[in-house]
Amino acid sequence: MEPEAESIYSLIPRPQPAVIKPGRYRSKHPGTINARQFVMGVKQAREHATFGLPGGQLAEPPAKFLKSHQKEPLLPTPGPPHHERMLRKSSVPSRTEKPQMGLVSQKNFVTANAIENILAKPKVHDTSERLYILKPDFGEVPAYLQRNREQIQQERQQAVTMAPSSEMSMQEREELVGQLKEKWAVVNEAYQKLPFSLDTPTKKRRKEELEKQLGQLEKDIKLLSRGDRLLVVDD
């Protein structure tokens, strides 16, 4: 849509349309009413206050309203129970009735118990699965352990035969012994610095580790100091 072109005639003031107001509201009821008519109108309004139809007949008049517990069922007046046959407990013995005394059984329970045990059949227990000593392979080494043992021996022989080895010289032995002694001195110094009271698990564990290291170092030093022939396997 094209915009309206500008014109000088648009500057001329245009007349405004007149506003037509609606007519004033007037009630259909008369504006004048006396006291009697007012009371009668209120009475009619009260008669239809219980949702009754205008001009209809109410089921119950407004004065007869529902009261508390009116719709509850009425129970009969309680009275004594009427049973055709009442269960009664046995009567208490009177003072004149005397209990029977001196009733003793003639049965010898010791002899009867002995006879029952003598004549009873012994219980049969199935011991076929529990007698392991009767099995033909009892006491023999299992086959899988023999196979594992033979396999370990073969691997050791192959490692000894295939790995190149050389004899350790005296100079190498002395150098190794010196290094072990230096390490022993370091571990011993740490062991001497331990506190006297080992009141925590950490201190006890530290002492056990140092004692284990000292014992292993002493064994290695003693082994190298004996002068036995030592073979060094090259990796």
Solvent accessible surface area in square Angstrom, and as a share of the most:
residue,aa,sasa,rsa
1,M,242,1.08
2,E,153,0.69
3,P,124,0.78
4,E,164,0.73
5,A,87,0.68
6,E,177,0.79
7,S,56,0.36
8,I,129,0.65
9,Y,163,0.62
10,S,71,0.45
11,L,143,0.71
12,I,105,0.53
13,P,122,0.76
14,R,183,0.67
15,P,128,0.80
16,Q,158,0.70
17,P,114,0.72
18,A,95,0.73
19,V,132,0.76
20,I,161,0.82
21,K,168,0.71
22,P,127,0.80
23,G,75,0.72
24,R,204,0.74
25,Y,186,0.71
26,R,185,0.68
27,S,63,0.41
28,K,181,0.77
29,H,125,0.56
30,P,109,0.68
31,G,83,0.80
32,T,119,0.69
33,I,110,0.56
34,N,86,0.44
35,A,79,0.61
36,R,185,0.67
37,Q,103,0.46
38,F,127,0.53
39,V,93,0.54
40,M,89,0.40
41,G,39,0.37
42,V,53,0.31
43,K,116,0.49
44,Q,101,0.45
45,A,66,0.51
46,R,169,0.62
47,E,77,0.35
48,H,67,0.30
49,A,72,0.56
50,T,77,0.45
51,F,203,0.85
52,G,17,0.17
53,L,139,0.69
54,P,120,0.76
55,G,77,0.75
56,G,41,0.39
57,Q,181,0.81
58,L,48,0.24
59,A,103,0.80
60,E,93,0.42
61,P,73,0.46
62,P,64,0.40
63,A,92,0.71
64,K,130,0.55
65,F,135,0.56
66,L,115,0.57
67,K,137,0.58
68,S,92,0.59
69,H,137,0.61
70,Q,98,0.44
71,K,166,0.70
72,E,98,0.44
73,P,114,0.72
74,L,173,0.86
75,L,153,0.76
76,P,115,0.72
77,T,126,0.73
78,P,128,0.81
79,G,58,0.56
80,P,99,0.63
81,P,99,0.62
82,H,166,0.74
83,H,115,0.51
84,E,188,0.84
85,R,208,0.76
86,M,109,0.48
87,L,167,0.83
88,R,201,0.73
89,K,194,0.82
90,S,108,0.69
91,S,102,0.66
92,V,134,0.77
93,P,98,0.61
94,S,61,0.40
95,R,242,0.88
96,T,119,0.69
97,E,111,0.50
98,K,180,0.76
99,P,104,0.65
100,Q,151,0.67
101,M,161,0.72
102,G,69,0.67
103,L,143,0.71
104,V,122,0.70
105,S,78,0.50
106,Q,172,0.77
107,K,115,0.49
108,N,91,0.46
109,F,134,0.56
110,V,123,0.70
111,T,64,0.37
112,A,25,0.19
113,N,87,0.45
114,A,49,0.38
115,I,87,0.44
116,E,114,0.51
117,N,101,0.52
118,I,136,0.69
119,L,136,0.67
120,A,63,0.49
121,K,184,0.78
122,P,118,0.74
123,K,171,0.73
124,V,145,0.83
125,H,130,0.58
126,D,108,0.56
127,T,63,0.37
128,S,85,0.55
129,E,133,0.60
130,R,179,0.65
131,L,79,0.39
132,Y,124,0.47
133,I,116,0.59
134,L,130,0.65
135,K,101,0.43
136,P,134,0.85
137,D,88,0.46
138,F,117,0.49
139,G,75,0.72
140,E,117,0.52
141,V,66,0.38
142,P,59,0.37
143,A,64,0.49
144,Y,118,0.45
145,L,72,0.36
146,Q,86,0.38
147,R,147,0.54
148,N,73,0.37
149,R,134,0.49
150,E,104,0.46
151,Q,101,0.45
152,I,86,0.44
153,Q,93,0.41
154,Q,105,0.46
155,E,95,0.42
156,R,167,0.61
157,Q,121,0.54
158,Q,102,0.45
159,A,60,0.47
160,V,118,0.68
161,T,109,0.63
162,M,151,0.67
163,A,31,0.24
164,P,86,0.54
165,S,60,0.39
166,S,57,0.37
167,E,102,0.46
168,M,31,0.14
169,S,55,0.36
170,M,122,0.54
171,Q,127,0.56
172,E,93,0.42
173,R,16,0.06
174,E,113,0.51
175,E,94,0.42
176,L,65,0.32
177,V,19,0.11
178,G,30,0.29
179,Q,112,0.50
180,L,27,0.14
181,K,110,0.47
182,E,122,0.55
183,K,116,0.49
184,W,81,0.29
185,A,54,0.42
186,V,102,0.58
187,V,13,0.07
188,N,37,0.19
189,E,95,0.43
190,A,33,0.26
191,Y,57,0.22
192,Q,126,0.56
193,K,150,0.63
194,L,37,0.19
195,P,62,0.39
196,F,217,0.90
197,S,71,0.46
198,L,44,0.22
199,D,104,0.54
200,T,53,0.31
201,P,95,0.60
202,T,90,0.52
203,K,69,0.29
204,K,104,0.44
205,R,128,0.47
206,R,110,0.40
207,K,67,0.28
208,E,113,0.51
209,E,80,0.36
210,L,4,0.02
211,E,75,0.33
212,K,159,0.68
213,Q,82,0.37
214,L,19,0.10
215,G,30,0.28
216,Q,100,0.44
217,L,13,0.07
218,E,89,0.40
219,K,139,0.59
220,D,44,0.23
221,I,28,0.14
222,K,147,0.62
223,L,81,0.40
224,L,15,0.07
225,S,74,0.48
226,R,147,0.54
227,G,50,0.48
228,D,67,0.35
229,R,173,0.63
230,L,36,0.18
231,L,104,0.52
232,V,57,0.32
233,V,85,0.49
234,D,70,0.36
235,D,187,0.97
